[in-house]
Amino acid sequence: MELIIKDLTSQLYDAKNELLVQEARIREEVCQAMTREMVDMEGKYDFWV
């Protein structure tokens, strides 16, 4: 039983780490997309005049 608990704990830890990595990747992709949109909007409109 103790071995099963250790194995499940390890799996949970690995899954949590994978989710954190995925979250960081998604946040980076969203930030890059928002930056591209801002640059595109600045090119189309003169917000900074």
Backbone bond lengths (Angstrom), bond angles and torsions (degrees), N, CA, C in turn:
res aa  C-N    CA-C-N  psi(-1)  N-CA   C-N-CA  omega(-1)  CA-C   N-CA-C  phi
1 M - - - 1.462 - - 1.526 111.06 -
2 E 1.320 116.23 -40.25 1.466 120.16 -179.85 1.527 110.93 -62.73
3 L 1.336 116.47 -37.28 1.465 120.84 179.18 1.531 110.72 -65.11
4 I 1.323 116.24 -39.41 1.469 120.73 178.46 1.524 110.09 -63.40
5 I 1.318 116.79 -43.30 1.468 120.78 179.90 1.524 110.33 -63.50
6 K 1.334 116.87 -42.91 1.467 119.98 178.54 1.518 110.98 -63.27
7 D 1.338 116.57 -41.17 1.460 120.61 -179.95 1.529 110.82 -65.16
8 L 1.326 116.57 -45.17 1.465 120.15 179.26 1.526 111.56 -65.17
9 T 1.322 116.56 -38.38 1.459 120.72 177.30 1.522 110.42 -62.84
10 S 1.321 115.84 -42.09 1.464 120.61 178.25 1.529 111.06 -63.78
11 Q 1.329 116.25 -42.92 1.468 120.26 178.72 1.526 110.95 -63.22
12 L 1.322 116.16 -41.60 1.461 120.68 179.04 1.522 110.67 -63.34
13 Y 1.323 116.54 -43.89 1.464 122.03 178.87 1.532 110.26 -60.95
14 D 1.340 116.68 -45.10 1.464 120.81 179.45 1.527 111.23 -64.06
15 A 1.330 116.68 -41.68 1.463 120.61 179.67 1.525 110.64 -64.81
16 K 1.325 116.49 -40.60 1.464 120.36 178.74 1.522 110.32 -62.75
17 N 1.325 116.76 -44.31 1.464 120.23 178.60 1.521 111.35 -61.86
18 E 1.327 117.01 -40.93 1.460 120.39 179.07 1.528 110.40 -63.55
19 L 1.323 117.43 -40.84 1.466 120.48 177.69 1.525 111.51 -63.46
20 L 1.322 117.00 -39.33 1.464 120.19 178.10 1.524 111.02 -64.19
21 V 1.327 116.57 -39.87 1.466 120.85 178.00 1.529 109.78 -64.98
22 Q 1.333 116.74 -43.86 1.465 120.44 178.97 1.524 111.12 -63.51
23 E 1.327 117.09 -41.66 1.463 120.74 178.75 1.526 110.68 -61.13
24 A 1.318 117.19 -44.12 1.464 120.96 179.61 1.524 110.40 -62.92
25 R 1.326 116.78 -40.69 1.467 121.09 179.50 1.527 110.48 -64.45
26 I 1.320 116.63 -43.81 1.468 120.86 -179.94 1.525 110.72 -65.56
27 R 1.329 116.98 -42.57 1.471 119.91 178.02 1.528 110.62 -59.97
28 E 1.330 116.83 -41.92 1.461 120.43 179.35 1.524 110.71 -64.27
29 E 1.336 116.81 -43.01 1.464 120.53 179.20 1.528 111.19 -63.04
30 V 1.332 117.22 -41.54 1.467 121.17 179.23 1.526 110.15 -64.35
31 C 1.330 117.07 -43.99 1.467 120.53 179.22 1.525 111.03 -61.52
32 Q 1.327 116.56 -42.74 1.460 119.87 179.06 1.522 111.04 -64.78
33 A 1.329 117.05 -41.15 1.462 120.72 179.06 1.524 110.93 -65.06
34 M 1.324 117.13 -41.36 1.467 120.39 178.62 1.527 110.82 -65.67
35 T 1.310 117.14 -38.37 1.465 120.50 177.84 1.524 110.28 -64.38
36 R 1.339 116.48 -43.21 1.472 119.64 177.73 1.522 110.73 -60.94
37 E 1.337 117.18 -41.58 1.461 120.99 178.73 1.523 111.36 -63.24
38 M 1.322 116.76 -42.24 1.467 120.27 179.36 1.521 110.68 -63.28
39 V 1.315 117.12 -44.10 1.464 120.95 179.16 1.523 109.77 -63.38
40 D 1.327 116.60 -41.01 1.460 120.60 178.76 1.527 111.03 -63.89
41 M 1.329 116.89 -43.66 1.465 120.50 178.87 1.524 111.10 -64.37
42 E 1.331 116.92 -40.52 1.463 120.22 178.82 1.521 110.75 -63.11
43 G 1.324 116.05 -33.69 1.455 119.71 178.26 1.521 112.42 -70.29
44 K 1.334 116.78 -30.06 1.460 121.01 -177.59 1.523 112.76 -87.12
45 Y 1.318 116.58 -31.09 1.456 120.71 -175.10 1.515 109.95 -129.11
46 D 1.292 116.49 147.05 1.460 120.52 178.33 1.520 109.52 -92.48
47 F 1.326 116.14 80.36 1.464 120.28 177.95 1.516 111.65 -73.56
48 W 1.302 117.18 -26.96 1.468 121.36 -167.78 1.524 112.56 -100.77
49 V 1.334 116.64 23.60 1.468 119.63 179.61 1.506 109.66 -93.14
